[in-house]
C-alpha cells in the first residue's frame, strides 16, 4: 500500500500541499484530479522523491519498482524499437552475457533466467506497444533524432509501459496522443495488473480505467471510490451538504452574535453572553464550494452569412508540390459542427490549414464566402505568447484601434477580468494561456472556428465549460481532438482523414471507436459466391406489432407511471422543504438530520428515474401500436 501522510509542500513561498493524506491499495487504479494549478504534478513529484516535503511522509513498500516518464524526451541514433527493448536492463545484460559465455553451467542458469522473465517474447511485446501508440514497422526502425518532440514522448511512454513496474505513475499521458492511440492506451491500462496512479483530464479515460479518484483542492486530498462520474455525483452531494451546513452555521452565528450584542451590557446575562461569545470564537467556519469565476469561455456571435461558408470540389492540398490529401469534396454551412478523425500524420492539420486559407489547393477548387472570418487555434499559438506581456497587452495589440472597453470586454468573456488581465503570461497556468489564445483568435467574431487540440492544457471542468461555449456558439466549428467526450458532445458530423483523402464517416463516434479497436466488425466474406448473397443494403427492422390487449396494458402502465412520478415528485418537494428547514436552523418535521434527509432524497430520485424509464417504455409501446 502507498500511504500519503499529512504532506505539506511550499514552492516559491506558496503553500501548494497543506496536510494532504490518502492511501492507495495494491492493484488500485487511482486518478488524481483537480483544477489547473492545484498541485497535482507537485504531488506526483513527491511520490517519486523528486521533491522533499516540508512536512509529512510517503510510505511505499520496500523494493517497489516505480515507473514514471522522464521530462526529457529520448533522443539519439537508437530506434524506437531498440529504445523500448533497452528499458529491460536485466534482459539486456543477460543476453549480452549469454553471447560470450563459455561455461555450460552458467549458460544454463542464464537461459533459465531469460525464460523466467519472458525475454524471448520481449521483441513482440515491444513491437505491439509501439504499434498501439502509432508506430508502424518503418517508424519503429528510424533513429529517434528523426522524430518530433511529441513522437519522442510516445517512445518514452512505450518504454515505460514495456518495463511493467509495480507502480505506474502517469502525468497526462494522452497529451501527445491522437484519439486512436488514446483508445489503445486506455485499453492497455484497463488490463494493467499492477498499481496505477494517473493524472488526467480525459473524462472517458478516468471513467473507463480508474476505480478511485483522489481530488486535490486547497492543498488537501479527498478520496472518492469509483469512476470520475461517480466522483462528480458524490462531490455534488457533498457540496449540497456543505452548503446546507454552512447556511445552518451562518444562522447559528447570527443568533449568537445577536444574543451577545443584546446581553453583554446587562449584569444578569453578562455571564451567558460571555459564554456564547466564546462559542462564537471557537466556531470553525465551514468552507463554501464556490464556482471558479475563471471557468469562462464566451465566443462572440458572428454576423449572419449565407450558406455555404466553404465548398471543396476535388481539391488537393500538400507541401512543396507534394499532395498530402486528394479528391476532397466537402461543404461547410454556418451551423455545422464537424470533427476530423484519423491518426496523427494522416493529414488532419493539413486539412485544417486548407480550410483556414493558410494553404491553397494544388488541384480542384475551394470556394469560400468573401466576408467570412476564420478563427484558427493551434498549440503553437499558446507556446508563442510573449511571456513578459499580459493578457491586456496581447489583446490591445490584437485589437489595435478598438476602445479599451471593447478590449476589456473580450478578455472578460474568457475570464480575464480584474488582476488576471494584468498578470504576466509567464505566471499564467497552461489552461489560462489556452483561454487567452482562444480569446485572441475570436476577437473579430469569426464565422468559422477551427480548433486543433484545444483541450491539451485544460482541466476537466474547463473542458466542460468549453463544450458548453461551443454548443452556444452561433458559427461553424471544425474540431480536431483526442478528447472523445468533447467530440461526442460537440460534433454532429464526422469526417475521416485517411488514405490520402477525407470522407464523411457514416457511423457514430461509438461505431468509430469500435472500428479503431476492432470490435463488432463484420466478418470478411469467404468468396464471390458468398458476397453475392449479401443484400445491397440492410433490411429495415420490422416495427413491433401489438394486439389490442397489449396496447391496453401499455396504456395502463403509462397511467400508473405518471401517477408514480407525480407522487415521488411530491415527496421530493417535501424532503427539500425539510432540508431547507434544517439549513435555516428549524427542526425537521420527523426530527431527521441533514444526512438522513439527503439519503432519503437520493433514494427518491432513484425511484423517480425508475418511474420515468417505465413511462418512456410504455409510451414507446403505445406509439408502436399506433
Secondary structure, DSSP 8 states (H G I E B T S, - for coil): -EEEEEEEEEETTEEEEEEEEEEE-TT-EEEEE--TTSSHHHHHHHHHTSS--SEEEEE--TT--EEE--SS---SS-BHHHHHHHT-HHHHHHHHHHHH---HHHHHHHHHHHHHTTGGGHHHHHHHHHHHTT--HHHHTSBGGGS-HHHHHHHHHHHHHHH--SEEEEESTTTT--HHHHHHHHHHHHT--SEEEEE---HHHHHHH-SEEEEEETTEEEEEES-HHHHHHHHHHHHHHHHHHHHHHHHHHHHHHHHHHHHSS-TTTHHHHHHHHHHHHH----------TT------------S-SEEEEEEEEEETTEEEEEEEEEEE-TT-EEEEES-TTSSHHHHHHHHTTSS--SEEEEEE-TT--EEEE-HHHHHTS-TTSBHHHHHHHHTTTS-HHHHHHHHHTTT--GGGGGSBGGGS-HHHHHHHHHHHHTTT--SEEEEESTTTT--HHHHHHHHHHHHH-SSEEEEE-S-HHHHHHH-SEEEEEETTEEEE--S-HHHHHHHHHT-S-----SSHHHHHHS-SS----------HHHHHHHHHHHHHHHHHHHHHHHHHHHHHHHHHHHHTT---TT---HHHHHHHHHHHHHHHHHHHHHHHHHHHHHHHH-
